[in-house]
């Protein structure tokens, strides 16, 4: 039986497929899950920059946007679409995080964008 978190990712994945079929056909389920987990892990930092809220900001600040672009190798458009579609899910994510996948991204890109464990 699938977890509630997995069902939530599948539901968001389906929404993206219907809304942006050109992007959706190139998606990887693990990539989507990692993106959602990163949103959840970085939420406190995003909240520090934006006004803390129960809802995610409509757009990311430049450094978070560029961090996601670099981490996933995405272009500007794909990063904006992913944020638009998956931000709500990431904001309320309770499916846990896989630090084995998140930590390397923070180590590789966090310092450059002042994100993650390198933020002061």
N, C-alpha and C positions, 0 to 999 in steps of 0.2 A: 504494500500500500504506500502511495506517495505521501510525503510530508506536506503540511499546509504550505510551507515555504516553496517547495517544488511546484505545487499546484499554482501558487501565485506567480512564479516565474513563467510557467507554461501559459497562464492566462495573459500575462503581459506580452509574451512572445507572440501569441495568437493575435492580440490587438495590433501589434507592430506589423505583423504579416498582412493584415487587412488594410492598414493605413498606409504603409510604405512597402509595397510588394517588391520593389527593386532592391531594397536593402535587406528585407526579411529573408529572401532566398539565400543570402550570403551569410546569414548569422550562424553562430555556433552557440549551442545551449550553454556550454561551460563559460564562454566569454560573457554572455548575458548574466549568468549567475555571479561571476567574479565582479562585473561592473556593479551589480546591485549590492554585493557585499562591501565593495569599496565605498559606495555611497554611505552605507550604514556605518562603516568604520570611520569615515571622515566627517560624518554629520556634526560632531562637536566643533570641529575646525571651521566647517562651512557656516555653522551657527555663529561662531565668534566674529566672522567677517560680515555676515548679513545680520539682520535683526533676528534674534532667536525666535523660532516659531514652531508651531506644530505642523506646518506645511513647508515644503522645500521652496527655495527661491525660484522664480520663473526661469532665470538663467544663472549660469555659473559665473563667478568672477574669472578674470583672464587666467590667473595662475592655476585654478582648479581645472578650467577648461583645457589649458595646455598640458597639464599633468595627465588628464585622461587621454588626450590625443597621443602624447608620447608613450604612455603606458601600454596602449592597445595598438598603436601604429595607425590610428584613424585620421581621417581628414576632418576639417572643421565642420562640414555638414553632417557627417555621420555622428560626430560627438554631440552636436546640438540635438539631433534626432534622438539619440540614445537618452540624453538627459530629459528631453521632453516626454518620452514614453516611459522611462523606468524610474524617474526621480521619486514619484509617490511610493512606489514599491520599496525602493531603497531607504526612504525616509522612515518607513514603518517596519522595516525588515526585522524579523525575529527568528530567522532561520540559522543564526550563527554565522561565523566567518571562518574561512579556511586560511589561517595565518601562513601556511606553507606557500600559498599563492600570492597573498597580499604583501607579505614582508619583502620579497625580492623587488616588487615594484616600488615600494617605499624606499628601499635602499638605493635602487638605481636612479629613480627620478625625484624622490622626495626633497633632497637637498637643493637641487636646482630650482624647484618651484616652492620651496619653503613649506612643504606639506609632510604630514605624518610625524614620525618620531623625531624629525629634524627641526620641527617648528620650535621657535623660542617663545 
